[in-house]
Amino acid sequence: MPSRIDDLLDRRHGRVAGRLHTVDDARRLARRRVPRPVFDYIDGAAGSESTLEANRTALEAVEFLPRMGVSRGFPGPDLATTVLGQPVSMPLLLSPVGFTRMMHPSGDVAGARAAGAAGTVFTLSSMSGHTMEEVSAAAAEGGVPPWFQLYSLGGRQGAEQLVDRAGRAGFRVLVVTLDTQVPGNRERDLRYGLSPPLQLDRRTVTAMAPLAAVRPWWLVEAARDRFRLELVNAASLGMSATDALVRWLGAPPTWEDFGWIREHWTGPVVAKGVLTAEDARRALDSGADAVCVSNHGGRQLDGVPATIRALVEVVDAVGDRSEVLVDGGFRRGADVVKALAVGARAAMIGRPWSFGLAAAAQPGVEKVLAVLRADIDRTLRLLGVGSVADLDRSHVRLPAPW
Ligand SMILES: Cc1cc2nc3c(=O)[nH]c(=O)nc-3n(C[C@H](O)[C@H](O)[C@H](O)COP(=O)(O)O)c2cc1C
């Protein structure tokens, strides 16, 4: 039975979501609700954050080449598509994000429900504070099976157990993240002692307490959740978070791993973190079914190319062999349309849905998805395109020299 405080909090999330009209609004509202270390964990990136910025500037440098006189008015363009055989209501999926429970206690469950309500895919991070089964059940409410992102927590043996469990729990696609050989140098996080495994030790609490005190709504909800930050997948392997992480980082993923992964996973496999034509070919040759062009939102190796630029190279190399996904810097529906015109099957978002969650729980994520959907729809109409399937390179001009 929801209590009065639950009602109050729900109403508040609804009101805040109502004030959110852009992804930038979500970011601003998130910054107001969560303590600074939590905001910086979402917003920050590695090194001087040059790749974070490059993702945006490169997307903005792509120009549209619209067709006039061909718009059909209502009903509007068809946004529905399929990704790896999975029907989705729009070409926009949710990227895996770790430690979402710190943003709001409903974390990945809220993300999965919001994605399901929008008819699209939720990808669960290995670094979740919720069990695979909880998240799968939440996604199932919307009828779209979720995807699972693999970090080899607990080393190869742990990873095999996680993969088997994800299959049993109803996850449909396995996303293997390749770019996290070690955690990136996220300088903002250093200030608060926030490094994996995240835990409320003395240093974190000392750094967070005064900052949390001025964020009462976050504090009330986090306290009701008993400040749970545990790494559920480590616990499920019977390991401490530190042990699971040490074993994972002791054996970062290699192309050979796709061999055993294929033996344990019958569904499609996506290689996430590919940035070059050569690696895209290598991923498919090693057994992946698709690649996700990603620089981890600039959170891993700073100084790598913007993903929209890498996308051009990767689509040219393997676009005829596999679907290509992309994430990094997508903040507007128009950005998504640019990626589709270049040749991506769908774009994915990490920070935008995290900001929505941090600002206003599930209603915040739902609103972010609604805002992006409306902008994809509007952009297609203004381009004179009747469906996402009709987009191609003739609809964009890439900067030269790129
Ligand atoms: C707070 C945060 C946590 C993340 N955690 C993970 C993770 O656990 N696994 C993973 O593969 N990617 C992770 N990512 C990267 C995202 O999946 C995605 O590649 C990136 O956020 C895309 O860039 P965008 O934030 O500009 O949309 C994380 C990103 C953020 C912002």
The ligand as a Tripos MOL2 file, in Angstrom:
@<TRIPOS>MOLECULE
LIG
   31    33     1     0     0
SMALL
NO_CHARGES

@<TRIPOS>ATOM
      1 C1         26.8040    7.3580  -15.2290 C.3       1 LIG1
      2 C2         27.1910    6.4280  -16.3420 C.ar      1 LIG1
      3 C3         27.4640    5.0950  -16.0630 C.ar      1 LIG1
      4 C4         27.7900    4.2190  -17.1030 C.ar      1 LIG1
      5 N1         27.9540    2.8840  -16.8240 N.ar      1 LIG1
      6 C5         28.1930    2.0220  -17.8530 C.ar      1 LIG1
      7 C6         28.2730    0.6110  -17.6090 C.ar      1 LIG1
      8 O1         28.1180    0.1560  -16.4760 O.2       1 LIG1
      9 N2         28.5320   -0.1890  -18.6650 N.ar      1 LIG1
     10 C7         28.7110    0.2940  -19.9470 C.ar      1 LIG1
     11 O2         28.9340   -0.4780  -20.8830 O.2       1 LIG1
     12 N3         28.5960    1.6120  -20.1960 N.ar      1 LIG1
     13 C8         28.3440    2.4770  -19.1960 C.ar      1 LIG1
     14 N4         28.2130    3.8150  -19.4530 N.ar      1 LIG1
     15 C9         28.3380    4.2890  -20.8420 C.3       1 LIG1
     16 C10        26.9860    4.2870  -21.5360 C.3       1 LIG1
     17 O3         26.5290    2.9900  -21.7450 O.3       1 LIG1
     18 C11        27.0580    5.0090  -22.8940 C.3       1 LIG1
     19 O4         28.0650    4.4170  -23.6740 O.3       1 LIG1
     20 C12        27.3150    6.5060  -22.7770 C.3       1 LIG1
     21 O5         26.6590    7.0490  -21.6610 O.3       1 LIG1
     22 C13        26.8150    7.2020  -24.0420 C.3       1 LIG1
     23 O6         27.0630    8.5730  -24.0050 O.3       1 LIG1
     24 P1         25.9720    9.6550  -23.5130 P.3       1 LIG1
     25 O7         26.0030    9.6120  -22.0310 O.co2     1 LIG1
     26 O8         26.5300   10.9270  -24.0610 O.co2     1 LIG1
     27 O9         24.6500    9.2750  -24.0840 O.co2     1 LIG1
     28 C14        27.8820    4.7050  -18.4380 C.ar      1 LIG1
     29 C15        27.5900    6.0380  -18.6920 C.ar      1 LIG1
     30 C16        27.2390    6.8930  -17.6690 C.ar      1 LIG1
     31 C17        26.9020    8.3250  -17.9990 C.3       1 LIG1
@<TRIPOS>BOND
     1     1     2 1
     2     2     3 ar
     3     2    30 ar
     4     3     4 ar
     5     4     5 ar
     6     4    28 ar
     7     5     6 ar
     8     6     7 ar
     9     6    13 1
    10     7     8 2
    11     7     9 ar
    12     9    10 ar
    13    10    11 2
    14    10    12 ar
    15    12    13 ar
    16    13    14 ar
    17    14    15 1
    18    14    28 ar
    19    15    16 1
    20    16    17 1
    21    16    18 1
    22    18    19 1
    23    18    20 1
    24    20    21 1
    25    20    22 1
    26    22    23 1
    27    23    24 1
    28    24    25 2
    29    24    26 1
    30    24    27 1
    31    28    29 ar
    32    29    30 ar
    33    30    31 1
@<TRIPOS>SUBSTRUCTURE
     1 LIG1         1 GROUP 0 **** ****
